[in-house]
Amino acid sequence: MTNIVIYTKDYCPYCVKAKSLLTQKGQKDNITEIDITHDEALQQEMIAKSGGRRTVPQIFIGGTHVGGFDDMHALDKEGKLDPLLA
């Protein structure tokens, strides 16, 4: 099973959408959520790992940075998300 890491904030609707899409894909048990809402150190970690991106969610599938929800949704529409999850 592929490990998925999602950096989130507790008030982010796109974070909810990202987790929902992954759950629909049968990946609920593979998601590690890192809530950075009130943790500056985790925010800086996310920024460093994502190449400077400051928005949430930031999604990593199997160690590969996918980007945010829009990026992951686009991969799904192109048929490229399922192979990453396999």
C-alpha positions in Angstrom: 0.0 0.0 0.0 1.2 3.5 -0.9 1.8 5.9 2.0 0.1 9.3 1.6 1.0 12.3 3.6 -1.3 15.4 3.5 -0.4 18.7 5.2 -3.7 20.3 6.3 -5.2 23.1 8.3 -8.4 22.6 10.3 -10.4 25.2 8.4 -9.4 24.2 4.9 -12.2 23.0 2.6 -9.8 21.8 -0.1 -8.1 19.6 2.6 -11.5 18.0 3.2 -12.0 17.5 -0.6 -8.5 15.9 -0.9 -9.1 13.4 1.9 -12.6 12.7 0.5 -11.2 11.9 -3.0 -8.5 9.7 -1.6 -11.1 7.9 0.6 -13.3 7.3 -2.5 -10.2 5.7 -4.1 -9.9 3.3 -1.1 -6.9 5.0 0.5 -8.4 6.1 3.8 -6.1 3.8 5.9 -3.0 5.0 4.0 -3.4 8.7 4.8 -1.1 10.4 7.3 -2.6 13.8 8.0 -0.3 16.5 9.4 -2.3 19.4 10.8 -0.1 22.5 10.6 -2.8 25.0 11.8 -1.0 26.0 15.0 2.5 24.7 14.4 5.0 27.0 12.8 7.7 24.3 12.7 5.4 22.0 10.8 4.4 24.8 8.4 8.1 25.4 7.7 8.6 21.7 7.1 5.8 21.6 4.6 7.1 24.7 2.8 10.6 23.1 2.6 9.3 19.7 1.4 6.9 21.2 -1.2 9.5 23.4 -2.9 8.2 26.7 -1.3 4.5 26.2 -1.5 2.6 27.7 1.4 -1.0 26.7 0.6 -2.8 23.6 2.0 -3.3 20.9 1.3 0.1 19.7 0.2 -0.1 16.1 -0.8 2.7 13.5 -1.1 2.0 10.1 -2.5 4.7 7.5 -2.0 7.2 10.2 -1.4 6.3 12.1 -4.6 5.0 15.7 -4.2 1.7 15.8 -6.0 0.8 19.4 -5.1 -2.5 20.6 -3.8 -6.1 19.4 -4.3 -6.4 21.0 -7.8 -3.2 19.3 -8.9 -4.4 15.9 -7.5 -7.8 16.3 -9.1 -6.2 17.1 -12.4 -4.1 13.9 -12.2 -7.3 12.0 -11.5 -9.1 13.5 -14.5 -6.0 12.6 -16.7 -6.1 9.0 -15.3 -2.7 9.4 -13.7 -3.7 9.3 -10.0 -4.7 5.6 -9.8 -1.2 4.5 -11.0 0.4 6.6 -8.3 -1.9 5.0 -5.7 -1.2 1.4 -6.9 
